């Protein structure tokens, strides 16, 4: 048998009782509302259709409403601006008080002086000044070259300054990053460079391991720690320097110089066997001369980077990291990347990045951005940020590329045979070729198939003299400090504006009162007074001219005032 649903019927007694309770509840609600004095707002009956000038009155009333709304919006925006200024000023005052309590007035004065000094340290002239100090104080100068483009890392102005100094200074070439170049081409470059200057093959450590690094003495197959903590060629270089100090019978100072990102500080850390200098991919990590003692007879001087001359080609500027990806314009970065791509083998670039054929560097960047998911709104490839990443890869140690040495040996004009012999005096170079070959054999090299062939642009001109430096506001590491100065100027301007706005607060309050009065006048208008005013207005129109202005600017149009009583 099916179960029946329960019936919803009620007895009459129960239904009547419910209805009575509802009536009592409604009565109680009305009574409480009456005590509170809340009444329903009466609807505006509007203007009768028989009233004269109905359309004009409606139009003028609408205009008045629009003006009131605009005035309210302006006042609201002004109030928001004032609140923001007050908050900024209060935050600034609180920060200043905390700083004064923590450091004191004297320390705050010193900190301001330090910021100014830091500004000078980041300038190009300061870099040249520090580099000149290193060259003057050094007995032996190590010019660090990137093995991927050794010719592009050579600075003819630096070499000429050292060879023609006349102070018995020596110049050694250190071919760093040999682990990024195929073995055959490292040997070719060593044979080419040793005919001009004594050259040492080197692979520096880029990562520290417990603040000390382990020297590789076993076979490569048994090495368990990371390749970034391995370093090769330090024994050969130390032997040359120690033997030279013995021949001179005095303690020597060795200056390490070169273009940015060639591994100057990493070489010093490898020679020392621990982290003695700060290293990083960013340009300009070393801002001043730093001295590191290797032993009693040898002291190494770390120097800032050589500044490349702006007259160099876009390729030379891009690879020497003068085009800063973060601080430079996107046009300079794109120009540098296009110069790099145009000087490489197209097929090898396609294989390395695993992208299809492209017509120009812009299409290469768009294809690479699509592959890596660097897209803007609407799926548009982000070419600018992609160009910055590609440039960082090429100036860092991610891309393995190599260049071929020139076919014919043509020494520069300042390097005569006599100068070459002078540079070799005092060094025991008999075992140097064998030690270089041992270093090359110990390092793991990439194959030519996995590397990219690169066409070098030749030597890169550098600026060593401080007088020849041209400062540019958009370059080098003072970008952050200049931004801080701009923010401080803006804050000072805001303080001045805030002091002026304090005088105008009373005017703003008066305007608010006017708006309230006008709003109240709208609520008081009734139907009969409106008809009466319109009829009186029609009668007296021809007799006299009446003014309809009620607390409004002179440039605004006259609007009909509903509160004016005409006599």
PATOR-812364 format. One line per 5 residues: number of its first residue (from 1); for each residue x, y, z of C-alpha. Coordinates in nm, 3 decimals, padded with zeros to 5 digits. Example, Ala and Ser with C-alpha at 12.3 -4.5 7.8 and 13.67 -1.06 7.14 Angstrom:
BEGIN
1	01.230:-00.450:00.780 | 01.367:-00.106:00.714
//
This chain:
BEGIN
1	00.000:00.000:00.000 | 00.131:00.345:-00.094 | 00.200:00.591:00.188 | -00.014:00.902:00.170 | 00.141:01.245:00.210
6	00.051:01.435:00.524 | -00.236:01.678:00.469 | -00.161:02.051:00.493 | -00.511:02.140:00.604 | -00.555:02.325:00.932
11	-00.847:02.352:01.162 | -01.032:02.683:01.157 | -00.941:02.750:01.521 | -00.570:02.719:01.442 | -00.589:02.925:01.121
16	-00.776:03.209:01.292 | -00.526:03.206:01.574 | -00.234:03.246:01.330 | -00.404:03.532:01.150 | -00.463:03.709:01.480
21	-00.098:03.676:01.577 | 00.007:03.825:01.241 | -00.226:04.122:01.287 | -00.087:04.184:01.633 | 00.268:04.171:01.502
26	00.193:04.421:01.226 | 00.026:04.652:01.474 | 00.327:04.635:01.702 | 00.569:04.714:01.414 | 00.360:05.017:01.310
31	00.351:05.143:01.666 | 00.729:05.123:01.705 | 00.784:05.294:01.372 | 00.552:05.573:01.480 | 00.754:05.624:01.801
36	01.081:05.641:01.610 | 00.935:05.896:01.374 | 01.033:05.713:01.054 | 00.782:05.787:00.783 | 00.775:05.679:00.424
41	00.920:05.946:00.196 | 00.654:06.112:-00.007 | 00.685:06.077:-00.378 | 00.761:06.388:-00.575 | 00.444:06.464:-00.775
46	00.652:06.641:-01.038 | 00.546:06.933:-01.255 | 00.190:06.925:-01.393 | 00.160:06.900:-01.768 | -00.054:07.216:-01.773
51	00.217:07.425:-01.605 | 00.388:07.683:-01.828 | 00.758:07.644:-01.917 | 00.752:07.276:-01.814 | 01.027:07.162:-02.048
56	01.255:07.451:-01.953 | 01.206:07.386:-01.584 | 01.284:07.017:-01.623 | 01.594:07.094:-01.829 | 01.722:07.348:-01.577
61	01.656:07.110:-01.287 | 01.855:06.838:-01.466 | 02.144:07.078:-01.527 | 02.148:07.175:-01.161 | 02.160:06.807:-01.061
66	02.452:06.744:-01.296 | 02.645:07.040:-01.154 | 02.587:06.917:-00.801 | 02.711:06.567:-00.889 | 03.026:06.707:-01.055
71	03.093:06.927:-00.753 | 03.053:06.630:-00.519 | 03.296:06.420:-00.727 | 03.558:06.697:-00.725 | 03.527:06.739:-00.350
76	03.555:06.364:-00.301 | 03.873:06.345:-00.511 | 04.026:06.641:-00.326 | 03.950:06.478:00.008 | 04.111:06.151:-00.105
81	04.425:06.335:-00.220 | 04.451:06.517:00.110 | 04.416:06.194:00.307 | 04.689:06.029:00.097 | 04.923:06.324:00.152
86	04.857:06.318:00.526 | 04.928:05.945:00.541 | 05.255:05.983:00.349 | 05.370:06.270:00.568 | 05.284:06.084:00.887
91	05.466:05.773:00.767 | 05.768:05.980:00.673 | 05.773:06.155:01.012 | 05.743:05.824:01.197 | 06.026:05.672:00.995
96	06.246:05.976:01.060 | 06.176:05.959:01.434 | 06.260:05.589:01.448 | 06.578:05.648:01.252 | 06.686:05.933:01.480
101	06.624:05.724:01.790 | 06.814:05.424:01.654 | 07.113:05.590:01.495 | 07.117:05.941:01.642 | 07.164:06.271:01.469
106	07.538:06.222:01.410 | 07.499:05.881:01.248 | 07.222:06.013:01.023 | 07.454:06.290:00.903 | 07.726:06.034:00.833
111	07.483:05.813:00.641 | 07.396:06.105:00.412 | 07.763:06.156:00.342 | 07.804:05.786:00.271 | 07.523:05.785:00.015
116	07.694:06.066:-00.171 | 08.021:05.871:-00.166 | 07.842:05.562:-00.298 | 07.706:05.770:-00.581 | 08.061:05.864:-00.679
121	08.178:05.502:-00.647 | 07.927:05.386:-00.907 | 08.031:05.641:-01.168 | 08.250:05.564:-01.468 | 08.513:05.814:-01.361
126	08.550:05.638:-01.028 | 08.597:05.307:-01.208 | 08.872:05.458:-01.424 | 09.034:05.617:-01.119 | 09.045:05.284:-00.933
131	09.172:05.101:-01.241 | 09.454:05.353:-01.277 | 09.548:05.298:-00.912 | 09.573:04.923:-00.972 | 09.789:04.968:-01.284
136	10.025:05.208:-01.106 | 10.062:04.987:-00.797 | 10.110:04.657:-00.985 | 10.438:04.493:-01.077 | 10.261:04.225:-01.284
141	09.928:04.284:-01.461 | 09.702:03.986:-01.537 | 09.468:04.062:-01.828 | 09.180:03.814:-01.801 | 09.030:03.696:-02.132
146	08.713:03.500:-02.198 | 08.817:03.190:-02.393 | 08.498:03.211:-02.602 | 08.608:03.545:-02.753 | 08.969:03.616:-02.646
151	09.030:03.880:-02.913 | 08.719:04.075:-02.812 | 08.835:04.078:-02.447 | 09.169:04.237:-02.526 | 09.199:04.611:-02.469
156	09.472:04.776:-02.683 | 09.475:05.091:-02.465 | 09.544:04.883:-02.153 | 09.818:04.677:-02.317 | 09.984:04.988:-02.457
161	09.971:05.158:-02.115 | 10.142:04.860:-01.948 | 10.404:04.788:-02.216 | 10.498:05.154:-02.263 | 10.497:05.246:-01.892
166	10.871:05.203:-01.863 | 10.850:05.086:-01.502 | 10.951:04.725:-01.565 | 10.587:04.615:-01.552 | 10.493:04.277:-01.692
171	10.172:04.169:-01.863 | 10.035:03.814:-01.849 | 09.726:03.688:-02.033 | 09.494:03.452:-01.844 | 09.261:03.254:-02.074
176	08.964:03.189:-01.845 | 08.645:02.980:-01.899 | 08.821:02.718:-02.111 | 08.551:02.468:-02.007 | 08.301:02.649:-02.237
181	08.510:02.608:-02.554 | 08.600:02.293:-02.753 | 08.944:02.156:-02.676 | 09.097:02.211:-03.022 | 09.010:02.579:-03.027
186	09.153:02.635:-02.677 | 09.486:02.494:-02.798 | 09.473:02.712:-03.112 | 09.417:03.026:-02.905 | 09.699:02.936:-02.665
191	09.938:02.894:-02.957 | 09.824:03.226:-03.105 | 09.840:03.435:-02.786 | 10.172:03.301:-02.651 | 10.353:03.462:-02.947
196	10.262:03.806:-02.807 | 10.236:03.765:-02.428 | 10.288:03.475:-02.183 | 09.946:03.303:-02.164 | 09.808:03.074:-01.891
201	09.506:02.847:-01.942 | 09.264:02.871:-01.650 | 08.929:02.741:-01.535 | 08.809:02.934:-01.229 | 08.561:02.816:-00.967
206	08.228:02.998:-00.974 | 08.081:02.844:-00.657 | 08.225:02.803:-00.310 | 08.195:02.482:-00.111 | 08.195:02.545:00.266
211	08.399:02.862:00.204 | 08.686:02.651:00.073 | 08.735:02.468:-00.254 | 08.894:02.133:-00.317 | 09.176:02.099:-00.563
216	09.124:01.823:-00.819 | 09.402:01.569:-00.782 | 09.220:01.253:-00.886 | 09.084:01.137:-01.217 | 08.780:01.309:-01.357
221	08.567:00.995:-01.328 | 08.609:00.984:-00.950 | 08.518:01.349:-00.886 | 08.192:01.367:-00.690 | 08.143:01.737:-00.617
226	07.997:01.994:-00.847 | 08.190:02.113:-01.151 | 08.134:02.476:-01.049 | 08.360:02.432:-00.745 | 08.650:02.289:-00.950
231	08.937:02.511:-01.063 | 09.233:02.435:-01.285 | 09.550:02.626:-01.374 | 09.605:02.788:-01.034 | 09.926:02.593:-00.964
236	10.079:02.701:-01.295 | 09.993:03.069:-01.240 | 10.113:03.068:-00.878 | 10.443:02.909:-00.982 | 10.504:03.179:-01.244
241	10.432:03.459:-00.996 | 10.645:03.308:-00.716 | 10.941:03.250:-00.948 | 10.915:03.606:-01.077 | 10.917:03.744:-00.720
246	11.233:03.542:-00.651 | 11.408:03.682:-00.958 | 11.313:04.035:-00.850 | 11.413:03.955:-00.490 | 11.117:04.145:-00.346
251	10.748:04.113:-00.273 | 10.534:04.181:-00.578 | 10.185:04.314:-00.632 | 09.974:04.153:-00.905 | 09.684:04.349:-01.058
256	09.394:04.161:-01.215 | 09.218:04.361:-01.489 | 08.972:04.293:-01.769 | 08.628:04.368:-01.909 | 08.310:04.285:-01.712
261	08.209:03.922:-01.658 | 08.540:03.767:-01.766 | 08.602:03.617:-01.419 | 08.854:03.846:-01.247 | 08.726:03.797:-00.890
266	08.669:03.424:-00.952 | 09.035:03.383:-01.049 | 09.144:03.555:-00.725 | 08.915:03.325:-00.523 | 09.061:03.022:-00.700
271	09.418:03.135:-00.632 | 09.337:03.204:-00.267 | 09.144:02.878:-00.225 | 08.847:03.043:-00.055 | 08.594:03.320:-00.102
276	08.801:03.637:-00.079 | 08.613:03.862:-00.328 | 08.248:03.901:-00.409 | 08.146:03.755:-00.744 | 07.827:03.780:-00.947
281	07.676:03.789:-01.294 | 07.582:04.154:-01.253 | 07.811:04.417:-01.400 | 08.012:04.633:-01.162 | 08.020:04.408:-00.853
286	08.377:04.523:-00.779 | 08.369:04.902:-00.743 | 08.710:04.976:-00.591 | 09.057:04.831:-00.555 | 09.075:04.531:-00.318
291	09.395:04.366:-00.196 | 09.422:03.993:-00.120 | 09.741:03.840:00.028 | 09.831:03.506:-00.130 | 10.158:03.463:00.063
296	10.437:03.673:00.207 | 10.579:03.757:-00.134 | 10.261:03.798:-00.340 | 09.965:04.032:-00.303 | 09.682:04.040:-00.557
301	09.485:04.357:-00.639 | 09.130:04.324:-00.766 | 09.012:04.609:-00.987 | 08.684:04.736:-01.136 | 08.602:04.650:-01.495
306	08.747:04.826:-01.796 | 08.497:05.066:-01.949 | 08.439:05.000:-02.317 | 08.447:05.300:-02.545 | 08.104:05.396:-02.690
311	08.258:05.404:-03.039 | 08.277:05.022:-03.042 | 08.036:04.816:-03.247 | 07.702:04.702:-03.105 | 07.835:04.345:-03.092
316	08.137:04.443:-02.881 | 07.924:04.652:-02.645 | 07.668:04.373:-02.605 | 07.919:04.097:-02.524 | 08.130:04.317:-02.298
321	07.813:04.371:-02.093 | 07.815:04.748:-02.131 | 07.450:04.725:-02.242 | 07.292:04.660:-01.903 | 06.976:04.447:-01.957
326	06.801:04.592:-01.651 | 06.894:04.959:-01.678 | 06.929:05.016:-02.055 | 06.662:05.096:-02.307 | 06.492:04.811:-02.487
331	06.620:04.948:-02.820 | 06.984:04.906:-02.708 | 06.918:04.553:-02.583 | 06.743:04.455:-02.906 | 07.028:04.603:-03.109
336	07.283:04.404:-02.907 | 07.091:04.076:-02.941 | 07.044:04.126:-03.316 | 07.420:04.190:-03.354 | 07.496:03.868:-03.165
341	07.253:03.658:-03.372 | 07.382:03.803:-03.698 | 07.742:03.703:-03.609 | 07.652:03.340:-03.532 | 07.573:03.034:-03.737
346	07.198:03.032:-03.798 | 07.166:02.652:-03.803 | 07.352:02.613:-03.475 | 07.137:02.880:-03.308 | 06.823:02.695:-03.425
351	06.958:02.366:-03.290 | 07.067:02.517:-02.958 | 06.736:02.690:-02.886 | 06.531:02.418:-03.061 | 06.324:02.661:-03.269
356	06.225:02.659:-03.639 | 06.377:02.872:-03.913 | 06.356:03.249:-03.869 | 06.413:03.543:-04.103 | 06.548:03.809:-03.866
361	06.639:03.849:-03.495 | 06.292:03.984:-03.409 | 06.128:03.669:-03.541 | 06.387:03.464:-03.350 | 06.291:03.642:-03.026
366	05.918:03.602:-03.090 | 05.955:03.227:-03.159 | 06.168:03.182:-02.847 | 05.921:03.381:-02.635 | 05.632:03.164:-02.759
371	05.827:02.849:-02.681 | 05.914:02.961:-02.326 | 05.569:03.106:-02.256 | 05.677:03.470:-02.223 | 05.358:03.630:-02.352
376	05.180:03.959:-02.293 | 04.805:04.015:-02.284 | 04.631:03.864:-02.583 | 04.908:03.609:-02.644 | 05.153:03.866:-02.791
381	05.520:03.753:-02.749 | 05.715:03.960:-02.496 | 06.015:04.039:-02.719 | 06.175:04.298:-02.488 | 06.204:04.073:-02.181
386	06.309:03.782:-02.400 | 06.592:03.994:-02.544 | 06.712:04.074:-02.191 | 06.722:03.703:-02.103 | 06.912:03.612:-02.421
391	07.166:03.888:-02.357 | 07.218:03.771:-01.997 | 07.276:03.415:-02.124 | 07.543:03.529:-02.369 | 07.725:03.759:-02.128
396	07.712:03.493:-01.854 | 07.837:03.135:-01.869 | 07.526:02.960:-02.005 | 07.594:02.972:-02.378 | 07.887:02.768:-02.512
401	08.024:02.942:-02.819 | 08.371:02.978:-02.968 | 08.557:03.194:-03.217 | 08.848:03.105:-03.441 | 09.187:03.280:-03.409
406	09.302:03.495:-03.704 | 09.480:03.310:-03.982 | 09.778:03.546:-03.992 | 09.967:03.672:-03.685 | 09.968:04.053:-03.696
411	10.079:04.205:-03.364 | 09.947:04.551:-03.281 | 10.174:04.847:-03.364 | 10.269:04.912:-03.000 | 10.391:04.551:-02.959
416	10.734:04.521:-03.120 | 10.970:04.224:-03.093 | 11.170:04.405:-02.829 | 10.856:04.463:-02.619 | 10.762:04.096:-02.654
421	11.104:03.992:-02.520 | 11.077:04.243:-02.233 | 10.740:04.099:-02.129 | 10.889:03.747:-02.116 | 11.194:03.842:-01.908
426	11.192:03.721:-01.550 | 10.944:03.436:-01.610 | 11.037:03.070:-01.637 | 10.834:02.979:-01.948 | 11.002:02.646:-02.025
431	10.737:02.434:-01.851 | 10.443:02.662:-01.935 | 10.331:02.480:-02.256 | 10.329:02.144:-02.080 | 10.137:02.278:-01.780
436	09.884:02.445:-02.009 | 09.831:02.119:-02.197 | 09.780:01.936:-01.866 | 09.519:02.194:-01.765 | 09.340:02.161:-02.099
441	09.340:01.782:-02.070 | 09.198:01.791:-01.715 | 08.900:02.011:-01.806 | 08.584:01.867:-01.960 | 08.521:02.049:-02.288
446	08.203:02.067:-02.498 | 08.199:01.918:-02.845 | 08.203:02.152:-03.149 | 07.861:02.017:-03.251 | 07.702:02.135:-02.924
451	07.868:02.478:-02.942 | 07.793:02.782:-03.157 | 08.046:02.922:-03.404 | 08.095:03.293:-03.347 | 08.263:03.562:-03.559
456	08.472:03.787:-03.337 | 08.467:04.164:-03.393 | 08.835:04.206:-03.297 | 08.983:04.399:-03.007 | 08.754:04.616:-02.798
461	08.864:04.975:-02.735 | 08.854:05.077:-02.371 | 08.870:05.402:-02.174 | 09.141:05.406:-01.909 | 09.204:05.779:-01.858
466	08.955:05.951:-01.631 | 08.947:06.270:-01.842 | 08.816:06.086:-02.148 | 08.517:05.931:-01.972 | 08.174:06.057:-02.078
471	07.922:06.013:-01.798 | 07.570:05.907:-01.897 | 07.281:05.916:-01.651 | 07.116:05.602:-01.785 | 07.420:05.377:-01.733
476	07.598:05.198:-01.450 | 07.503:05.117:-01.097 | 07.380:05.457:-00.978 | 07.035:05.386:-01.120 | 06.892:05.300:-00.780
481	07.042:05.605:-00.610 | 06.908:05.837:-00.879 | 06.564:05.684:-00.836 | 06.585:05.748:-00.462 | 06.671:06.113:-00.526
486	06.369:06.150:-00.755 | 06.143:05.999:-00.489 | 06.280:06.242:-00.228 | 06.213:06.539:-00.460 | 05.856:06.420:-00.514
491	05.802:06.389:-00.141 | 05.930:06.745:-00.087 | 05.691:06.873:-00.353 | 05.406:06.690:-00.184 | 05.495:06.856:00.146
496	05.473:07.200:-00.016 | 05.141:07.116:-00.179 | 05.011:06.991:00.152 | 05.098:07.317:00.330 | 04.912:07.509:00.061
501	04.613:07.277:00.080 | 04.580:07.339:00.456 | 04.482:07.701:00.381 | 04.208:07.586:00.146 | 04.036:07.346:00.385
506	03.791:07.615:00.504 | 03.687:07.688:00.145 | 03.619:07.319:00.089 | 03.401:07.302:00.402 | 03.202:07.608:00.287
511	03.144:07.441:-00.050 | 03.017:07.129:00.130 | 02.769:07.346:00.327 | 02.645:07.505:00.002 | 02.585:07.161:-00.147
516	02.387:07.055:00.160 | 02.170:07.371:00.146 | 02.095:07.320:-00.223 | 02.006:06.954:-00.163 | 01.770:07.057:00.118
521	01.608:07.318:-00.106 | 01.515:07.044:-00.354 | 01.336:06.848:-00.085 | 01.129:07.149:00.027 | 00.980:07.223:-00.312
526	00.610:07.149:-00.333 | 00.369:07.135:-00.616 | 00.162:07.444:-00.529 | 00.461:07.670:-00.462 | 00.608:07.561:-00.796
531	00.292:07.653:-00.990 | 00.263:07.981:-00.803 | 00.622:08.077:-00.881 | 00.592:07.991:-01.250 | 00.276:08.206:-01.289
536	00.431:08.499:-01.105 | 00.744:08.462:-01.315 | 00.536:08.480:-01.635 | 00.358:08.795:-01.517 | 00.665:08.986:-01.407
541	00.884:08.878:-01.699 | 00.810:09.187:-01.904 | 00.835:09.432:-01.613 | 01.168:09.355:-01.454 | 01.472:09.136:-01.495
546	01.535:08.901:-01.209 | 01.861:08.740:-01.104 | 01.857:08.365:-01.065 | 02.207:08.314:-00.927 | 02.235:08.131:-00.595
551	02.595:08.079:-00.475 | 02.733:07.965:-00.809 | 03.042:08.061:-01.009 | 03.022:08.352:-01.253 | 03.122:08.142:-01.554
556	02.832:07.900:-01.516 | 02.495:07.948:-01.694 | 02.206:08.090:-01.492 | 01.968:07.821:-01.370 | 01.617:07.857:-01.238
561	01.600:07.865:-00.858 | 01.295:07.698:-00.708 | 01.336:07.872:-00.370 | 01.323:08.233:-00.495 | 01.010:08.422:-00.396
566	00.913:08.689:-00.648 | 00.727:08.995:-00.520
//
